[in-house]
Amino acid sequence: MANALTRVGALTLNTGENTLYSAVIDTANGYAYFGTETAPGIVVKVETNRRPAAPVGGVFTPVNKLAILAPYLALIGLLGAVTVAVVTKRRRKA
């Protein structure tokens, strides 16, 4: 198979830069960016043109827990309102 993937190296990340969840590569500038699934989120910047590859920076991103939970809270509220409406309607018929 001519186009098979081949491992060319490995990279040890800094403490806390684990659970990589997403990646973007910037081939024009020679960097790859990896997002972690941690709280707070971290973006790890890796220089790809250097051998061995090495992390060259990162950004901590604070997590807005309310923004993450808001759709679920709205769904719970909607289910509660529908339940109250159904129970009220059934009691009026009886």
N, CA, C and O atoms as a printed pandas DataFrame, in Angstrom:
     atom_number atom_name residue_name chain_id  residue_number  x_coord  y_coord  z_coord
0              1         N          MET        A               1    0.850   -1.170    0.000
1              2        CA          MET        A               1    0.000    0.000    0.000
2              3         C          MET        A               1    0.899    1.236    0.000
3              4         O          MET        A               1    1.603    1.478    0.980
4              5         N          ALA        A               2    0.889    1.989   -1.029
5              6        CA          ALA        A               2    1.803    3.114   -1.210
6              7         C          ALA        A               2    1.494    4.290   -0.288
7              8         O          ALA        A               2    2.418    4.996    0.116
8              9         N          ASN        A               3    0.233    4.524    0.057
9             10        CA          ASN        A               3   -0.153    5.683    0.842
10            11         C          ASN        A               3   -0.445    5.338    2.293
11            12         O          ASN        A               3   -1.211    6.050    2.943
12            13         N          ALA        A               4    0.135    4.278    2.818
13            14        CA          ALA        A               4   -0.123    3.877    4.197
14            15         C          ALA        A               4    0.443    4.915    5.167
15            16         O          ALA        A               4    1.479    5.524    4.903
16            17         N          LEU        A               5   -0.245    5.105    6.283
17            18        CA          LEU        A               5    0.242    6.013    7.312
18            19         C          LEU        A               5    1.430    5.373    8.020
19            20         O          LEU        A               5    1.449    4.165    8.257
20            21         N          THR        A               6    2.410    6.191    8.351
21            22        CA          THR        A               6    3.608    5.710    9.020
22            23         C          THR        A               6    3.893    6.590   10.221
23            24         O          THR        A               6    3.884    7.816   10.110
24            25         N          ARG        A               7    4.144    5.979   11.362
25            26        CA          ARG        A               7    4.494    6.750   12.556
26            27         C          ARG        A               7    5.927    7.241   12.408
27            28         O          ARG        A               7    6.840    6.463   12.131
28            29         N          VAL        A               8    6.109    8.540   12.596
29            30        CA          VAL        A               8    7.441    9.122   12.451
30            31         C          VAL        A               8    8.000    9.617   13.780
31            32         O          VAL        A               8    9.171    9.990   13.861
32            33         N          GLY        A               9    7.178    9.621   14.810
33            34        CA          GLY        A               9    7.667   10.080   16.100
34            35         C          GLY        A               9    6.559   10.165   17.122
35            36         O          GLY        A               9    5.410    9.822   16.841
36            37         N          ALA        A              10    6.904   10.621   18.298
37            38        CA          ALA        A              10    5.948   10.775   19.391
38            39         C          ALA        A              10    6.261   12.070   20.123
39            40         O          ALA        A              10    7.366   12.602   20.021
40            41         N          LEU        A              11    5.295   12.563   20.849
41            42        CA          LEU        A              11    5.427   13.828   21.554
42            43         C          LEU        A              11    4.918   13.657   22.975
43            44         O          LEU        A              11    3.810   13.162   23.180
44            45         N          THR        A              12    5.704   14.055   23.944
45            46        CA          THR        A              12    5.279   14.042   25.334
46            47         C          THR        A              12    4.724   15.421   25.669
47            48         O          THR        A              12    5.423   16.427   25.554
48            49         N          LEU        A              13    3.475   15.455   26.080
49            50        CA          LEU        A              13    2.829   16.729   26.409
50            51         C          LEU        A              13    3.091   17.094   27.859
51            52         O          LEU        A              13    3.481   16.244   28.660
52            53         N          ASN        A              14    2.880   18.336   28.189
53            54        CA          ASN        A              14    3.040   18.809   29.557
54            55         C          ASN        A              14    1.915   18.285   30.441
55            56         O          ASN        A              14    0.883   17.845   29.935
56            57         N          THR        A              15    2.104   18.328   31.738
57            58        CA          THR        A              15    1.090   17.899   32.691
58            59         C          THR        A              15   -0.205   18.672   32.458
59            60         O          THR        A              15   -0.183   19.894   32.316
60            61         N          GLY        A              16   -1.318   17.973   32.419
61            62        CA          GLY        A              16   -2.627   18.596   32.213
62            63         C          GLY        A              16   -3.048   18.700   30.761
63            64         O          GLY        A              16   -4.213   18.974   30.474
64            65         N          GLU        A              17   -2.121   18.487   29.841
65            66        CA          GLU        A              17   -2.446   18.569   28.419
66            67         C          GLU        A              17   -2.772   17.163   27.901
67            68         O          GLU        A              17   -2.105   16.635   27.012
68            69         N          ASN        A              18   -3.797   16.592   28.477
69            70        CA          ASN        A              18   -4.180   15.235   28.091
70            71         C          ASN        A              18   -5.613   15.234   27.564
71            72         O          ASN        A              18   -6.250   16.285   27.487
72            73         N          THR        A              19   -6.100   14.096   27.214
73            74        CA          THR        A              19   -7.431   13.925   26.656
74            75         C          THR        A              19   -7.621   14.852   25.454
75            76         O          THR        A              19   -8.519   15.694   25.447
76            77         N          LEU        A              20   -6.776   14.690   24.448
77            78        CA          LEU        A              20   -6.895   15.502   23.237
78            79         C          LEU        A              20   -8.196   15.159   22.539
79            80         O          LEU        A              20   -8.496   13.987   22.313
80            81         N          TYR        A              21   -8.966   16.175   22.200
81            82        CA          TYR        A              21  -10.320   15.982   21.690
82            83         C          TYR        A              21  -10.489   16.499   20.265
83            84         O          TYR        A              21  -11.340   16.004   19.524
84            85         N          SER        A              22   -9.704   17.468   19.883
85            86        CA          SER        A              22   -9.838   18.052   18.545
86            87         C          SER        A              22   -8.466   18.485   18.042
87            88         O          SER        A              22   -7.529   18.657   18.821
88            89         N          ALA        A              23   -8.366   18.658   16.724
89            90        CA          ALA        A              23   -7.082   19.060   16.142
90            91         C          ALA        A              23   -7.313   19.859   14.872
91            92         O          ALA        A              23   -8.265   19.619   14.130
92            93         N          VAL        A              24   -6.426   20.811   14.640
93            94        CA          VAL        A              24   -6.421   21.606   13.420
94            95         C          VAL        A              24   -4.961   21.770   13.016
95            96         O          VAL        A              24   -4.099   21.968   13.873
96            97         N          ILE        A              25   -4.679   21.688   11.727
97            98        CA          ILE        A              25   -3.303   21.867   11.268
98            99         C          ILE        A              25   -3.216   23.103   10.384
99           100         O          ILE        A              25   -4.071   23.336    9.529
100          101         N          ASP        A              26   -2.179   23.882   10.601
101          102        CA          ASP        A              26   -1.897   25.087    9.821
102          103         C          ASP        A              26   -0.624   24.808    9.020
103          104         O          ASP        A              26    0.478   25.123    9.470
104          105         N          THR        A              27   -0.776   24.222    7.844
105          106        CA          THR        A              27    0.378   23.823    7.050
106          107         C          THR        A              27    1.176   25.024    6.542
107          108         O          THR        A              27    2.385   24.917    6.337
108          109         N          ALA        A              28    0.516   26.159    6.337
109          110        CA          ALA        A              28    1.212   27.349    5.834
110          111         C          ALA        A              28    2.252   27.851    6.833
111          112         O          ALA        A              28    3.321   28.316    6.438
112          113         N          ASN        A              29    1.941   27.757    8.120
113          114        CA          ASN        A              29    2.851   28.264    9.148
114          115         C          ASN        A              29    3.561   27.161    9.926
115          116         O          ASN        A              29    4.410   27.454   10.768
116          117         N          GLY        A              30    3.227   25.895    9.658
117          118        CA          GLY        A              30    3.923   24.779   10.283
118          119         C          GLY        A              30    3.540   24.473   11.717
119          120         O          GLY        A              30    4.381   24.053   12.512
120          121         N          TYR        A              31    2.256   24.683   12.056
121          122        CA          TYR        A              31    1.797   24.391   13.413
122          123         C          TYR        A              31    0.569   23.492   13.367
123          124         O          TYR        A              31   -0.191   23.494   12.399
124          125         N          ALA        A              32    0.398   22.729   14.433
125          126        CA          ALA        A              32   -0.823   21.965   14.654
126          127         C          ALA        A              32   -1.366   22.403   16.013
127          128         O          ALA        A              32   -0.593   22.644   16.941
128          129         N          TYR        A              33   -2.665   22.504   16.132
129          130        CA          TYR        A              33   -3.323   22.929   17.366
130          131         C          TYR        A              33   -4.215   21.798   17.837
131          132         O          TYR        A              33   -5.004   21.256   17.063
132          133         N          PHE        A              34   -4.090   21.443   19.101
133          134        CA          PHE        A              34   -4.879   20.360   19.677
134          135         C          PHE        A              34   -5.678   20.898   20.856
135          136         O          PHE        A              34   -5.130   21.566   21.733
136          137         N          GLY        A              35   -6.969   20.608   20.875
137          138        CA          GLY        A              35   -7.833   21.016   21.982
138          139         C          GLY        A              35   -8.027   19.872   22.942
139          140         O          GLY        A              35   -8.217   18.731   22.522
140          141         N          THR        A              36   -7.982   20.163   24.239
141          142        CA          THR        A              36   -8.171   19.128   25.249
142          143         C          THR        A              36   -9.605   19.115   25.734
143          144         O          THR        A              36  -10.328   20.105   25.619
144          145         N          GLU        A              37  -10.001   17.986   26.275
145          146        CA          GLU        A              37  -11.335   17.857   26.861
146          147         C          GLU        A              37  -11.183   17.939   28.377
147          148         O          GLU        A              37  -11.588   17.036   29.109
148          149         N          THR        A              38  -10.595   19.034   28.826
149          150        CA          THR        A              38  -10.352   19.253   30.243
150          151         C          THR        A              38  -11.074   20.515   30.676
151          152         O          THR        A              38  -11.560   21.273   29.837
152          153         N          ALA        A              39  -11.148   20.746   31.977
153          154        CA          ALA        A              39  -11.738   21.976   32.487
154          155         C          ALA        A              39  -10.711   22.644   33.378
155          156         O          ALA        A              39  -10.394   22.083   34.427
156          157         N          PRO        A              40  -10.174   23.791   33.039
157          158        CA          PRO        A              40  -10.488   24.547   31.824
158          159         C          PRO        A              40   -9.872   23.897   30.597
159          160         O          PRO        A              40   -8.901   23.145   30.694
160          161         N          GLY        A              41  -10.451   24.199   29.442
161          162        CA          GLY        A              41   -9.923   23.674   28.197
162          163         C          GLY        A              41   -8.553   24.257   27.878
163          164         O          GLY        A              41   -8.251   25.390   28.254
164          165         N          ILE        A              42   -7.738   23.490   27.194
165          166        CA          ILE        A              42   -6.397   23.939   26.824
166          167         C          ILE        A              42   -6.225   23.741   25.325
167          168         O          ILE        A              42   -6.629   22.712   24.782
168          169         N          VAL        A              43   -5.630   24.715   24.658
169          170        CA          VAL        A              43   -5.242   24.569   23.262
170          171         C          VAL        A              43   -3.724   24.428   23.238
171          172         O          VAL        A              43   -3.008   25.329   23.674
172          173         N          VAL        A              44   -3.233   23.297   22.729
173          174        CA          VAL        A              44   -1.801   23.030   22.678
174          175         C          VAL        A              44   -1.316   23.320   21.263
175          176         O          VAL        A              44   -1.857   22.780   20.298
176          177         N          LYS        A              45   -0.302   24.167   21.133
177          178        CA          LYS        A              45    0.273   24.532   19.838
178          179         C          LYS        A              45    1.564   23.740   19.656
179          180         O          LYS        A              45    2.463   23.812   20.493
180          181         N          VAL        A              46    1.656   22.977   18.549
181          182        CA          VAL        A              46    2.818   22.131   18.292
182          183         C          VAL        A              46    3.439   22.538   16.965
183          184         O          VAL        A              46    2.747   22.658   15.955
184          185         N          GLU        A              47    4.746   22.748   16.978
185          186        CA          GLU        A              47    5.470   23.070   15.750
186          187         C          GLU        A              47    5.703   21.774   14.980
187          188         O          GLU        A              47    6.324   20.849   15.504
188          189         N          THR        A              48    5.216   21.694   13.746
189          190        CA          THR        A              48    5.295   20.450   12.982
190          191         C          THR        A              48    6.527   20.355   12.096
191          192         O          THR        A              48    6.876   19.259   11.658
192          193         N          ASN        A              49    7.192   21.463   11.822
193          194        CA          ASN        A              49    8.358   21.441   10.939
194          195         C          ASN        A              49    9.639   21.056   11.674
195          196         O          ASN        A              49   10.671   20.823   11.045
196          197         N          ARG        A              50    9.578   20.991   12.976
197          198        CA          ARG        A              50   10.750   20.705   13.792
198          199         C          ARG        A              50   10.806   19.218   14.127
199          200         O          ARG        A              50    9.772   18.613   14.412
200          201         N          ARG        A              51   11.973   18.632   14.097
201          202        CA          ARG        A              51   12.124   17.222   14.471
202          203         C          ARG        A              51   13.048   17.136   15.655
203          204         O          ARG        A              51   14.175   17.620   15.553
204          205         N          PRO        A              52   12.665   16.565   16.757
205          206        CA          PRO        A              52   11.321   16.062   17.016
206          207         C          PRO        A              52   10.352   17.210   17.271
207          208         O          PRO        A              52   10.756   18.292   17.696
208          209         N          ALA        A              53    9.081   16.967   17.010
209          210        CA          ALA        A              53    8.051   17.977   17.233
210          211         C          ALA        A              53    8.008   18.331   18.717
211          212         O          ALA        A              53    8.240   17.482   19.577
212          213         N          ALA        A              54    7.715   19.575   18.998
213          214        CA          ALA        A              54    7.687   20.019   20.392
214          215         C          ALA        A              54    6.561   21.016   20.596
215          216         O          ALA        A              54    6.273   21.823   19.712
216          217         N          PRO        A              55    5.919   20.962   21.765
217          218        CA          PRO        A              55    4.917   21.978   22.047
218          219         C          PRO        A              55    5.594   23.340   22.184
219          220         O          PRO        A              55    6.654   23.452   22.799
220          221         N          VAL        A              56    4.986   24.359   21.616
221          222        CA          VAL        A              56    5.583   25.689   21.672
222          223         C          VAL        A              56    4.687   26.704   22.362
223          224         O          VAL        A              56    5.035   27.882   22.440
224          225         N          GLY        A              57    3.559   26.274   22.855
225          226        CA          GLY        A              57    2.679   27.204   23.551
226          227         C          GLY        A              57    1.323   26.597   23.776
227          228         O          GLY        A              57    1.052   25.474   23.352
228          229         N          GLY        A              58    0.490   27.327   24.431
229          230        CA          GLY        A              58   -0.858   26.855   24.699
230          231         C          GLY        A              58   -1.684   27.953   25.332
231          232         O          GLY        A              58   -1.155   28.986   25.742
232          233         N          VAL        A              59   -2.973   27.727   25.410
233          234        CA          VAL        A              59   -3.895   28.699   25.971
234          235         C          VAL        A              59   -4.887   27.966   26.863
235          236         O          VAL        A              59   -5.463   26.956   26.459
236          237         N          PHE        A              60   -5.087   28.480   28.087
237          238        CA          PHE        A              60   -6.146   27.962   28.948
238          239         C          PHE        A              60   -7.432   28.690   28.607
239          240         O          PHE        A              60   -7.448   29.917   28.506
240          241         N          THR        A              61   -8.504   27.941   28.431
241          242        CA          THR        A              61   -9.789   28.521   28.111
242          243         C          THR        A              61  -10.765   28.242   29.247
243          244         O          THR        A              61  -11.087   27.077   29.483
244          245         N          PRO        A              62  -11.250   29.256   29.961
245          246        CA          PRO        A              62  -12.182   28.990   31.053
246          247         C          PRO        A              62  -13.498   28.438   30.521
247          248         O          PRO        A              62  -13.915   28.749   29.406
248          249         N          VAL        A              63  -14.135   27.622   31.332
249          250        CA          VAL        A              63  -15.375   26.971   30.940
250          251         C          VAL        A              63  -16.543   27.716   31.564
251          252         O          VAL        A              63  -16.550   27.957   32.771
252          253         N          ASN        A              64  -17.538   28.088   30.750
253          254        CA          ASN        A              64  -18.770   28.689   31.244
254          255         C          ASN        A              64  -19.770   27.555   31.440
255          256         O          ASN        A              64  -20.453   27.152   30.498
256          257         N          LYS        A              65  -19.854   27.043   32.664
257          258        CA          LYS        A              65  -20.696   25.875   32.933
258          259         C          LYS        A              65  -22.173   26.154   32.675
259          260         O          LYS        A              65  -22.898   25.264   32.230
260          261         N          LEU        A              66  -22.628   27.375   32.946
261          262        CA          LEU        A              66  -24.032   27.699   32.697
262          263         C          LEU        A              66  -24.360   27.615   31.214
263          264         O          LEU        A              66  -25.424   27.119   30.842
264          265         N          ALA        A              67  -23.455   28.093   30.361
265          266        CA          ALA        A              67  -23.687   28.023   28.914
266          267         C          ALA        A              67  -23.747   26.578   28.432
267          268         O          ALA        A              67  -24.485   26.264   27.497
268          269         N          ILE        A              68  -22.981   25.705   29.060
269          270        CA          ILE        A              68  -23.012   24.295   28.685
270          271         C          ILE        A              68  -24.299   23.635   29.160
271          272         O          ILE        A              68  -24.873   22.812   28.447
272          273         N          LEU        A              69  -24.753   23.986   30.348
273          274        CA          LEU        A              69  -25.937   23.348   30.927
274          275         C          LEU        A              69  -27.264   23.961   30.476
275          276         O          LEU        A              69  -28.306   23.323   30.620
276          277         N          ALA        A              70  -27.253   25.171   29.939
277          278        CA          ALA        A              70  -28.485   25.884   29.594
278          279         C          ALA        A              70  -29.429   25.083   28.696
279          280         O          ALA        A              70  -30.624   25.055   28.993
280          281         N          PRO        A              71  -28.984   24.434   27.625
281          282        CA          PRO        A              71  -29.938   23.683   26.806
282          283         C          PRO        A              71  -30.608   22.532   27.566
283          284         O          PRO        A              71  -31.786   22.242   27.356
284          285         N          TYR        A              72  -29.849   21.889   28.441
285          286        CA          TYR        A              72  -30.415   20.782   29.217
286          287         C          TYR        A              72  -31.408   21.292   30.258
287          288         O          TYR        A              72  -32.438   20.662   30.497
288          289         N          LEU        A              73  -31.103   22.429   30.874
289          290        CA          LEU        A              73  -32.031   23.024   31.832
290          291         C          LEU        A              73  -33.320   23.459   31.142
291          292         O          LEU        A              73  -34.406   23.297   31.697
292          293         N          ALA        A              74  -33.205   24.005   29.946
293          294        CA          ALA        A              74  -34.397   24.401   29.186
294          295         C          ALA        A              74  -35.241   23.185   28.840
295          296         O          ALA        A              74  -36.468   23.239   28.918
296          297         N          LEU        A              75  -34.599   22.094   28.458
297          298        CA          LEU        A              75  -35.326   20.861   28.130
298          299         C          LEU        A              75  -36.044   20.314   29.354
299          300         O          LEU        A              75  -37.189   19.875   29.246
300          301         N          ILE        A              76  -35.404   20.329   30.508
301          302        CA          ILE        A              76  -36.043   19.858   31.743
302          303         C          ILE        A              76  -37.241   20.744   32.081
303          304         O          ILE        A              76  -38.291   20.238   32.478
304          305         N          GLY        A              77  -37.093   22.058   31.927
305          306        CA          GLY        A              77  -38.215   22.972   32.170
306          307         C          GLY        A              77  -39.380   22.723   31.229
307          308         O          GLY        A              77  -40.538   22.746   31.645
308          309         N          LEU        A              78  -39.067   22.482   29.948
309          310        CA          LEU        A              78  -40.117   22.199   28.968
310          311         C          LEU        A              78  -40.843   20.908   29.308
311          312         O          LEU        A              78  -42.071   20.852   29.246
312          313         N          LEU        A              79  -40.098   19.870   29.667
313          314        CA          LEU        A              79  -40.731   18.601   30.046
314          315         C          LEU        A              79  -41.606   18.771   31.280
315          316         O          LEU        A              79  -42.683   18.181   31.366
316          317         N          GLY        A              80  -41.148   19.577   32.235
317          318        CA          GLY        A              80  -41.953   19.842   33.431
318          319         C          GLY        A              80  -43.238   20.570   33.082
319          320         O          GLY        A              80  -44.296   20.231   33.612
320          321         N          ALA        A              81  -43.174   21.560   32.204
321          322        CA          ALA        A              81  -44.364   22.311   31.802
322          323         C          ALA        A              81  -45.354   21.423   31.058
323          324         O          ALA        A              81  -46.560   21.518   31.286
324          325         N          VAL        A              82  -44.862   20.563   30.174
325          326        CA          VAL        A              82  -45.738   19.646   29.435
326          327         C          VAL        A              82  -46.393   18.662   30.396
327          328         O          VAL        A              82  -47.579   18.360   30.262
328          329         N          THR        A              83  -45.640   18.166   31.353
329          330        CA          THR        A              83  -46.193   17.232   32.332
330          331         C          THR        A              83  -47.302   17.886   33.145
331          332         O          THR        A              83  -48.351   17.277   33.356
332          333         N          VAL        A              84  -47.090   19.105   33.600
333          334        CA          VAL        A              84  -48.119   19.830   34.360
334          335         C          VAL        A              84  -49.357   20.044   33.499
335          336         O          VAL        A              84  -50.476   19.892   33.989
336          337         N          ALA        A              85  -49.182   20.391   32.232
337          338        CA          ALA        A              85  -50.323   20.624   31.343
338          339         C          ALA        A              85  -51.113   19.341   31.130
339          340         O          ALA        A              85  -52.343   19.372   31.155
340          341         N          VAL        A              86  -50.446   18.224   30.923
341          342        CA          VAL        A              86  -51.133   16.949   30.698
342          343         C          VAL        A              86  -51.882   16.526   31.954
343          344         O          VAL        A              86  -53.034   16.100   31.869
344          345         N          VAL        A              87  -51.252   16.635   33.109
345          346        CA          VAL        A              87  -51.910   16.239   34.364
346          347         C          VAL        A              87  -53.114   17.126   34.627
347          348         O          VAL        A              87  -54.165   16.623   35.026
348          349         N          THR        A              88  -52.994   18.429   34.415
349          350        CA          THR        A              88  -54.107   19.356   34.628
350          351         C          THR        A              88  -55.270   19.033   33.696
351          352         O          THR        A              88  -56.425   19.046   34.124
352          353         N          LYS        A              89  -54.987   18.748   32.450
353          354        CA          LYS        A              89  -56.037   18.425   31.485
354          355         C          LYS        A              89  -56.751   17.132   31.867
355          356         O          LYS        A              89  -57.976   17.058   31.776
356          357         N          ARG        A              90  -56.018   16.133   32.286
357          358        CA          ARG        A              90  -56.633   14.852   32.688
358          359         C          ARG        A              90  -57.501   15.017   33.940
359          360         O          ARG        A              90  -58.550   14.382   34.046
360          361         N          ARG        A              91  -57.086   15.843   34.871
361          362        CA          ARG        A              91  -57.880   16.049   36.089
362          363         C          ARG        A              91  -59.190   16.783   35.783
363          364         O          ARG        A              91  -60.213   16.514   36.413
364          365         N          ARG        A              92  -59.161   17.690   34.837
365          366        CA          ARG        A              92  -60.374   18.422   34.468
366          367         C          ARG        A              92  -61.389   17.515   33.792
367          368         O          ARG        A              92  -62.595   17.694   33.966
368          369         N          LYS        A              93  -60.907   16.533   33.013
369          370        CA          LYS        A              93  -61.824   15.597   32.340
370          371         C          LYS        A              93  -62.470   14.648   33.330
371          372         O          LYS        A              93  -63.610   14.228   33.131
372          373         N          ALA        A              94  -61.760   14.304   34.393
373          374        CA          ALA        A              94  -62.293   13.310   35.354
374          375         C          ALA        A              94  -63.295   13.860   36.283
375          376         O          ALA        A              94  -63.814   13.135   37.132
